[in-house]
Amino acid sequence: MQVSIKWLKDYVDIDETAEEIADRLTMAGVPVERIVRADEGLEKVITGRIEKIVPHPDSDHLLICQLNIGRDDLLQIVTGASNVREGHVVPVALVGSILPDGKKISKGKLRGIPSNGMMCSAGELAIDIEGLPDEQIHGIYILPDDTPVGIPAAEALGLDDVVLEFELTANRADCFSVIGIAREIAALTGKELHLPKIEVGETAEDNASDLVTIQIADADLCRRFSARVLRDVKIAPSPAWIVDRLHGAGIRSINNVVDVTNFVMLELGQPLHAYDYDAVAGHILTARRAHAGENLHTLDDSARTAVGDELVIADSEKPAGLAGIMGGLESEITDGTTSVILEAAAFHGPTIRRTARRIGLHSEASGRFERGVDETETVRAATRAAQLLAEMGACTVAKGVVDIYPTRRVPTVLEFSARTVGERIGANIPGDWMASALRSLGFIVEEKALETYRVAVPSWRGDVTMMEDISEEVARLYGYDNIASRLPTGAVQQGRTSEMQDFVDAMRESLCALGMTEELSFSFTSEKTLDKLGVPPDSPLRQAIPIMNPLTDEYPLIRTTLLTSMLENAARNVARKNTDLRLFDIAPVFFPKALPVTELVHEKLKITGLITGRRSPIAWDTSNDLVDFYDMKGIVERFLAAIGVQKYTVERGEHFALHPGKTAFFKKGRDVIAVVGELHPTIAANFGIAQNVYIFEMDAETLLLYRRKKTVIAALPKYPASTRDLAILVDADLTTSEIDRVIAKNGGKFFRSATLFDIYMGKQVAEGKKSMAFHLYFQSDDKTLTDEEVDAAFSDILRAAEEQLHAQLR
């Protein structure tokens, strides 16, 4: 569940920062997992107008653009995009920008012409490309002509927002809605909750009950079934404000009708589904169990066969949708839809969960039904959706609501005394404060006697069923920090290792399994050793803490890097003819906040490894090949896989101690999770090592941040993979990761992976070029792919490579 701050402000006044709101919610039992800023990576991206375009004198596809970015001088940028014109307003990444995809913008020259920045595409700005023209997907993103120049691009793109990502427990179904979160914020901050006024003008001449019939055949699986009918429907794009709200919640815009159903689901927590009225046979919708062997054709264009325990919404002939999970393809909303049935229901959560799990199809709607929805909201939700569409001028609304509600919900009523609740949570809290706090959450509280209360639980709080739950509500609103800590009574439990300690043990085991040997060394170093390592004078590594009483004059400082002790140990081994080494160290380094030290220093746990010498031990059946850069890169890749760090990129990098051109950075976004490379020959010579040495460096806290928290086990593929080979001619300085990103981004939904199997630079390849061949894998979880589907995806990849990388098919 994720919610944007902008959307929350529609219902509650928020004066605090996103961090403060996240902390309040987390401490109140509504945990915020992450705060995402929509403009991350766009800090130095502004708007600019192209004032002049001239062709590049030495290229037939490059253009020299002069841009007005709101400053005195025009900015010159050279581009290969063909969709830019004079007068276009475009996003401009200034020199020093680091874009959302990790690309760093620096000054450069293209065919001898200086270029001071970059005009950005939708992909480079991490904009949802769904619905964009093809030229804006593969070319520069064109902003509206009236966009001011020189303003932050995030503001122009509506990305100046903050999104809160929640990791909600299953019992808090009420918080799977924007209003639910807003209600929590209002209660915690003492602000008033502003609920939308839900009413709609029923301007159509027809009565809904005359147009559609709804039925519940299995009342144990559907507690309530409601519907409204919309006439004179005009399918169109949604207003920008709805698109922005959905985008902030991680949902892409489709059309006004579908977007409104998604908006209301997120706003109220009640899923809805829209049916094309004319595609519903008999204009009848029935909530019933599926018949065994019955065919279900869902919106994802998948044909499914029912086993007999699924809940479906059926018309007079066939199932029109898989209830609570996904609608049917035949009744979907299309551009030709003129009348719509809006359905809102309360389905049996366990049935929805079992069905979704068995077919492997989870949706935003199923997630809410699984946790339980408020059955009293179905009519309000359908009315809210009709209201929004009518206000857009997208429909007229038939009179009345068709509503089947066999067994009405009986409100939960509880009684408690302030004394009992106070004793349970260990705090002396006045009864009137408890009553006020509960009322702020929507509870109806009546005082029966002195500090004794009768409470009617609101319909959306199905998790509150006993007095202990009331105690929990009072405690979390009062604030756990405000409740005095007391030592527990009972047996003392054995201590446990911390998360970091467990993680270090796992890393140590993984590196040993990869054939590495752990070294143990003192945490001391010296200026001389830092000089041998080539540490720049202004590097933080030079800010080493002096030891007041060193064990030896040779090591008077506390180390700031593990490389010093690692290379000294390697040199000691090589000097004793032990030239085949695979070493690693997991140990802390120390950085002062200031020198001389007046407060506790910062301790960082680092992981460093080193390999040199032969690839395999000496034996009659092994070669004497020496290790190289790719041996170390492979060790790092297998190590990261073993500890659960995935989906990183590998880029060229620069490190003061490593060989230029033989250094790689493993990155997650902007964070460098590993540095791998060949030790510079000069540095190796400084330590007396006369052979190639390869090292890696990592930071334990960064690895812990990005490791996979949960292991997901998936079934083996049922359907065979299809493969294609792609051989292209590209610039010699183009990296594999850059090509991989383009392939993955344009490979379509069936693309699985790309493997580089050949690189060639020789007589048949022009100077400054290289040939790279990739093995492409395509696979579907639901079917065997046809040649046409695979060929279409292959064509998209090739076209993107040609346009974005200027590649040529070999």
N, C-alpha and C positions, 0 to 999 in steps of 0.2 A: 504494500500500500504506500503510495506516495502522493503528497499534497503540496501545492505551491502556496507560498505565503500570500501572494496576490489573491488567490481564491479564498483563503481563510479570512482575509480582510473584508470580504463581502458580507460576512456574518458576525464578525466580532472585531472591535477596535484593538489593534495590536500596536503597542508602543515599544515593546521590547525587541531586541535583536533576535534573529533566527536562532542564534546559539543559546540565548537566555530562554526562549520558548522551548527549545529542544531539551534543555536541562530540566525545566519545570515539568514537562510532560514525562520525561524519563523517570524522574524521581517520584512521579505520581503513578507509576505503573503502566504508562503508555510509551514504551521505549522507542526512541528515535535512533535508528541504526546509523544514519548518515545524513549529512547536510550537503546538498548538491547545489552549487551556484551555476545557473544556466549560462552565465557569461564567462565561465572558466575557460581560459585560453584565448579570450577575446579582449584582454585588457588593452592591448596596443593595436586593435583593429578599429579603424574609423571609416567614415563614409567619404567618398571623393567623387568628383565629377570629371569625366574625361573631356578635356577641352580640345585636344588635338591628337590625331593619330597619323603617323607616317609609316610607310613600309621600312623594314630593316634593309639597309643597303646590301648586306651580305647573306640574306636569307629570303626565301620565297614564302615562308609561313610565319615569320616573326613580325610583330608590330611594335613600334615605339610610341608609347602613350604619354602624354603630358596631362597630369591630373591636378585639379584644384581641391586641396584638402583643408581649406579654410585658413591657410597661412599665406604669407606674402609671396613666396616662391612656389612655382609649380613643381610637382614631384614627377620625375621620369621613371617609368616602369616599362620593361620590355616583356611582352607576353606572346605566347603561342596560341592563345584562344582566338577563335574566329568569330565569336558572337558579340564582340564589343563594338560600339559605335560612338562617335562623338556625341556628347550630351548625356550619355549613360551615367547614372549614379551607381557606384559599385562599392563593395567592402574592400578596404585597403589595409593589408597587414604591413605595419611599419617595420623598419629594421629593428631587430631585437625581440620581435614577437615570437612566442612559442604557441603554435596553434593547437586546438584540441587533439589533433592526431599526432602531436609531438614534433611536428615540423618546425624547425627554427629558421627564422627569416634573417638573412644577413645581406650586406651589400655584395654585389657581384657584377659580372659582365656576361652578356650573351652575345657571342660573335663580336666581341670588342666594344659593345655599347654598354655603358653603365646602367644598372637597374637597381633602384633604391627602394625595394619593397616588393610586394606581390599583391595582385588583385586575386580575390578568393572565389572559389567555387562553393556550392552548397555543401559538398562533402567535406571540404577543408574546414568549414565553419561548424560542422556537425549538425547541419540543419536537416530535418526530415525531407527527403527528396520525393516522397510520395506525392504524385499529382503535379510535380514541376515539369515544365517543358524539357524535352531531351537536351536542348542546347544549354539549359541552365544546370542540368545534372552533370554534363561533361564539360561545360565551359564555365565562364564567369557568371556569378549570381548577379542578376540585374535588379536593383532596387527601384521603387517607384520614382518617377521623374521629380516629384515634389519633395523628395527626401532632402533635408538640410545637409550640407557638406560640413565635414569636420566634427561631427558628433560621433559618440561611440556607436559602433555597428550593433552592439548588443541592444542598445536603445531602439535603433531603427528596426531591428528584427524582432522586437518584443521579447528579448532574452534577458532583460534586466529583472530577473526574478530569482527567488531562492526556493528550492524544493526540499521538503522534509521526507525522508524515506523511513518508514516505520517497520519494525519487526514485531508485529502484534501477536499476542497469544490468542489461541483459538476461542477462549471464552469471551473476548471483547469484540463481539460481532458489531456492536454499536459504533465502534471506532473505524469500521471499514466504510465510512462515509465522511465527506467533508464537514457536514453539519455535526456529526458525532465528534470529530476532532475539535471543531470550533466550540462545541459545548464544553468540552474538557478545558480548553483554554480560558473560556469565559469564567468557569468555576474557579480555576486556579488563580486568575488575575483579578477577579472581582468585577469584570466588565459585563455589560449587558449583551445577551445573545440576540442578534437580529435575524429572525427567521423570515424567509420569503413569504409573501402573501400569495397563497395558491387559490386562484379562482380563474375561470375561463368563460368567455362569452360563447354560448352555444348558438351560433348564427346559422348553421345549416338547417334546412327544412326537415330533414329526416330525424326520426327517433332511433337511437342506437339499438334499442331492443328489437326494432323492426328489421334492422339490417344484419345483425349477427346473433347467433345463438351460442352460448358457452355452457359447458357441462362438466361436472366432476364425476367420473365413473368410479374412481378409487379414492375415497375420502381419506384413507390412511396415508396416502402419498401426496395429497394436495389439500391444504387446509382452507385455502381461499383462492378464487379465480375471478379476476376483474378485467374489464375491457372497455375501451372507448373506441369510437369510430371517427376518422377524419375524412372529410370530403374535399374535393377540389384541390388535391395536394399538388404542390409544385416542387419537384426535386431540384435542388440547387446546392451550391456550396454554402457552408455555414458561415455566419458572421464571424469576424476576426476574434471577438471576445470569447466565443465558445471554442474556437480552434485553439486559442491560447490556453484556456482552462484545461482542455483535454491534453494538449501537449505537455503541460506541467504535470499531468498525472500519468504521462507515458503512453497515451493513446493517440493514434493518428486519426486525422479527420477523414471521413468518407463522403458523406452528404448530410444535408440538414436533418433528415429524419433519423438516420442511424446515429448521427452525432448527438442529437437531443436525447435519445434513449440512453446512450452512454453517459451523457452529462447528468441526467437524473439519477442513474444508478450510482454514480460517484457522489452526487450531492446528498441524496437521501439514503443511500445504501440499499435501495430496492431495485433489483434488476428488472428490465422491461424487454419486450421483444416486439418488433413491428412486422406485420404480415401485409403483403400485397393483397388487399381485399378481394380483387378479381381472381387471384390465383388460389384462393381457399375454396375448395369444392364444397358446395352446399352452404357456404358462409356459416359453417359450424366448426367450433373448436372444442375438443373434448380432451380433458386430462385423464389419461388411462394408462394401464400397463401395456407394454408392447406385446404383440403376439410372437411366440417363438418362430424364428425364420422370417419374420417381417423385415422388409428392406427399409433402410433409413438412409436418405441421400441428404447429407448435411451441407452447410454453407461452404465448407472447405473443399467441396466437390469430391467427397469421399463416400463411397457406397459401403454401408455397414449392415450387418445382419444381426437382428435382435435375438437375444437368448431367452427373453420372456420376462425379465424382472426390471427392465428399464421403464422409466416414466416418460411417456411421449405426449405431445400435443398433436392430436389427429383431427383432420377434417372429415368429411363424410366418406372419403375414399381411402385415405392413406395417412400415415404420419406426416405432419407438417413441420415437425421439429423435435429435437431431442431435449426434453424439458429441462430447463435450468442450465443447459450446457451450450447448445448451439442450435440455431434454427435450420429449417430445411431449405434446400437450394431452390425448389420450385416456387416457393412463396416469398423469396427475398425481394427487398425493395430495389427497383431498377429505375432508370430514367423515365420509363414509360408508366410508372405507377401513378395513379390518380386518386385512389382511395386506400386508406390504411386502417388496419385493426391494431390498436395498441393493447398489448396484453401485459398484465402485471399479476403475479401469483405468489403464493407462499408454498413451496414444495418441501417435501420431506428430506432433510439434510443428509442423513446416512445413505439414502437411496441415490441421491445425486453424487455423493462422494464415491460410492462403490462403482457406479457406472463410469464416472470420469476416470477413475483409476484403471478400470478394466480396459477401456478403449484408448487410454493414454491421451485423453483430450481434456485439458483443464483450461478454463476461461475465467475472466473477471467475474462473470455471473455465477459460475459453479462454485468459485471460492467463497462467495457470500452465502449462497444457499447451503453449502456444507456447514458453515458456522451458525446458520440460523438467521432468518430475516424477520423483521417486524411485520406480522400479518395485517396489522391495522393500517399499514402505509400503502397498500396496493392501490386503492382508489386515489389517494393523494398523489401517488407517483404518476399514475396514468393521466390525472388532471394536470399535473405540473408539466408533463411532456406536451400535452395538448396546448396548454397555455403558452409555452415558449414558441411552439410552431405557429400558433395563431398570431402571436405578437410579431413574428417575422413576416407575416403575410403569406405563409407557406401553405395554409389550409383554412378550411372552416370546420367547425366541430359539431358533430351530431348531438342532439339533445339526449342528456341522460348518460348514466353509466350502467353497464350490464355487470352485475356483481353476484357471484355465488359464494355464500359464506355459511357452510352447513352447521358448524359448531363454533359459536363465538367464544373468543378468548375471555377467560375469567382472570381479572387482575390479581396479581400476587399481593397479599396484604400481610405485613409483619408488624410485630410490636417489639419495642426495646426500651430500656431505661438508660439514661446517661451514665448512671453508676456502673451498670454491667458492662457497657461498651468501654468506659474508661478503665475499668479493672482489666479487661481483656487485652487492651493495647498498651497498658502501662502508662497512662497519662491522665491528668486531671483536667478534663475538657468540659466547659459548661454545656448544659443541654441545649440552650438556645443557639449556641454556635453550631452544634451538631445538626440541629434542625435547619438552620440557614444554609449550611454546606450541602445538605442533601437536597434542599429545594433548588439550589443552583444547578444541580444535575438533572432536574426534572422530576424528582420524587415529590409526591404529595404527602405532606407531614401534618399530622393533627396531634396536638398535645391532649392526652387523656387525663393525666394527673400531673403532679409536680415532677417535672423532668422524666416523665414516662410518655412515650409517643407511639402513635399508630401511623404506619407508613404504607402508602400504596406505591408499589414499584411501577415505574413507567414501562410501557410495552416494549420499548427498545432495549431494556436491560434484562434480558432473559437469564443472565448469569447470576442475578441476585435472587436467591430463593430461601435464605435463612438469616437469622440474626447475625451470624458470624460474617456474612457478606456485608451487612450494614457496618460492622466494626471495621472491615477492610476499607470501605468507602470513606469512613470518617478518618481513619489513620492516614490514608494517602493524601487526602485533601489538607489535613492538619499539617502534614509534612513529617516524613520519617526522621528528618534531621532535628525536628523539634521534640522528639520523644527521647527521653533520657535512656542511655544504654545501661543495661544491667547484666551482670555476669549470670550466665545460665546455670541452673542447678543440674546435677546428674553426673554421669561418668564423663571423664575427660577423653576426648577423642584424639587419636593419633594425628600428628601433623601430616601435611601433604605437600608435595612439590608444587611450585608455581607453574603457570602456563609456559613461561619462558624456559624454566628448567627442563620441563618435558620436551619442549621444542629443541633445545640444545642436545638433549640425549638422542632425539630422532635424527638431527642433522649429523651427529657424530656417527651413529650407526650407518646412515646412508653413505657417508664418505668412506667409511671403512669397507662397506660392501662394494664400493667402486675401486677397490685396490689401493686406497690412499692410507698412509700411515700418519698417525697423529704425533706431532712434536710438542714438547713441553719446554718452555723457555722463561727466563726472567722478564719482568715488565720494565726493563731498563734499556736506555739507549744513550746516544751522545750526539753532539753537533757534528762530529767527524763522520759518524755513520749516516746522518741525514745528508751530509755533503756527498758521500759516496752514492747515496740513493738518488741524488739529483733533485732534491726537494727545492722548489723555488724560494727565494728569500721572503716573499710576502705570503707564503702558504700558511694556513692555520696549523699545519703539521709542525711548523717551526716554534709554535707557542707551547713548548714542552715545559713541564713543571720540574724545577731543580730539586734534587734530593738534599736535605739538610745534612745528612750523614751517610753518604753513599758507601756501598760495600767495597767499591773499587773506584779509582779515579777514571777508569776507562768508561764507566757508565754512570754519569752524574745526573741523568735526566730520566723522567718517567716517559715511556714510549707513547707516541701518538699514532703509530701505524705498526701493524704486524709484519710489514715487509722487511723491516730492518733485521729482526731476529730470524725470520724465515730465510733470508738470503745469507746471513751469517752461518746458519746451520747448514745450508746447502753448500756454501763454500768450504766449510769444515769437512763435510763428507767427500766432496770432489777432491780435495787435497789429499784425502786418504784412499783415493782410487775407488770410492763408492760413487760411481757416476750415474747410476740408474736410480732416480729418486722420484717418489710420489708422496709429497708431504702436505699436511694440512694443519691448521691451528685454529681453534675457537677460543678466543680470549679477549679480555677487555683492553681498550685503550682509553687514555684519560686526557680531558681537555679542561683547562681552567677557564673560569668566567672572566678572570683578569689576573695579571701578574703584577706584583707578587700575590700569592693566593691568600685570600681573606675569608672565603666561604667554600662550602663543599663543591668539589669539582664534578664535572659531568663525565660519567662513565658510559662508554658505548661498547657494546659487544660486537666484535668483528669476526669474520670468517675469511681466512686466506689460504690459498693452496698453491702448490708449485709442482711441476713435473719437468724432468729433463732426462736425457739419456735414451736408452733403447726402449722400443715399444713393448717388446716381449722379453722375458728372461732368456738367458743363453741356454740353448738346447739344440739337439741335432735336427729337430723338425721345425724350428722357427727361424725367421729372418733376422737380420741385424738392423732393420729399419729403425730410424730415430723418430721419436715423438715429434709432432708438429702442432701448429695452432689448432687444427681441427680435433686433435686428441683432447686438448684442454677444453675446447668448446663443447665437445661431446660429453665430457665429464660434468660440466656445468649444467648442460641440458638435462642429463639423466638425474643429477642431484635435485634440480628444481622440480622435475616431475615426481621424484620420490617424496619430497616434502610438501607437494600440493600447490606449487606456484605455477600458474598456467597463463596462457593468452598474453604473452609478453612480446615485445618486438626486439630485434637485434639490429643495431645501427653502428656505423663507423664512429669512432671516438678518438679522443686525444688524452693521453695521460703522460705526466712528466717522466715516468720511469719506463714507459713502454715504447716499442718500435712504431714509428709513424706508418700507417697503412696496415698494421698488423694488430690493431686494437679494436675491440668491439664492446659496446655498451648494451647490456640487456636492460630493457626499460618497461615499466608499467606506467603509461601516461608520461608524466614528467619525471617520475622517480626512477633513478638508476638502481636496479636491484643487483647488478653484478657488472664488474669490469673484468674483461678477459683479454689477454694479449701476450705478445712475445717481449721479454725483457730486452730493453735497448742494449745493443752490444757494448756501448760505453759503460753503462751501469754494471753489466755483467763483468766487464774487465775490471772495474773499480773494486769488485768483491773477489777478484781472482778466479772467476769462472770462465773457462775457455770453451764453452759449448752453449748451444741454444737452450734458453730457459723460458718456460711459459708459466704464467701465474694468473690467479683470479683473486678478486677482493669482493666481499659482500658485507652488508650490514644486517645483523640479526633482527633488529627491530623492524626494518623495512620488509624483510622476508616474512616475519610473523604477521605483519599487517596484510600482506597480500596472499598468504597461503590459503588454500581452500579449507573452509571451516567444516564443511560436510562432504562426505563421499557419496556420490550419486552412482548407483549401479544401473546400467541400462541393458536391456536384452540384446543379444546378438542380432544383427540385421537379418530380416527375413527375405529380403529381395537382393538380387545381385547388383553389384556396382557396375557402372559403365565408365570407360576410360577414354581419354583422348590425349594425344601428344601435341604439345604446342612448342614450336621452335621459332624464336624471334631474334631479330638483329636489333641490338640496343646500344646506347652509348656505353663506352667502356667503364665509365665511372658510376654507372647506375648499380645500386645494390640489389641483392636478391630480395631483401625485405620490402623495398619499394615496389618491386614487381609483385611480390606476394600480396601486398595490400590491395593493389589494383585488381588482381585476379579474384581475391576473396570478396571485394566490394561489388564486383560485377558478375560473379558466378551464379547468382540466382539462388533460389531456395533449395535446389538439389545439390549444389556444390558442397563437397566435403573437404577436400584437401588438394594441395599442389606440391609435387616433389620435384626438385631440381635434379636432373640426372646427367646433364652434360653442359660444359662450358667450353667454347672453342674460340681461340684468337689465332689466326694464321693467314696464310696466303689468300684463301678464298674470302676473307673478311676485311673490309676496308679499315684503314688506320683510324684509331679512336673508337672502334666498334668491337662488339663481341657477340657471339651467338650463344644463346641460352635456351636449353630445352627443358620443358616441364612435363611431368606426367600428371594429368588432371583426373580427379576422381569425382564421379557424380553418383548419388544414390538417394533413393526415396525410402521412407519408413513405411509407406502405404502401398507401393506398387512397383512393378518393374518398369523402368524408364524406357520410353521409345527413343529411337534414333533422332526423331524430329525434336524432342524435348532437349536432348543432350546437345544436338547441333545448334539449337537456338542459344543455349547458354554459352556454348563455345564461341559462337559468333559475337555475343555480347562482350565476352572477355577479350577477344581479338580486337574488336572495335575500340574498347576502352584503352587497350595497350597502345594502339596506333594513335589515338587522340591525346592521351595523357602522357605517354612515355615516348611518343614519336617512334614506336617500334615498327619493324617491318617483318612480315611473315616470311620465313625461309622455306 
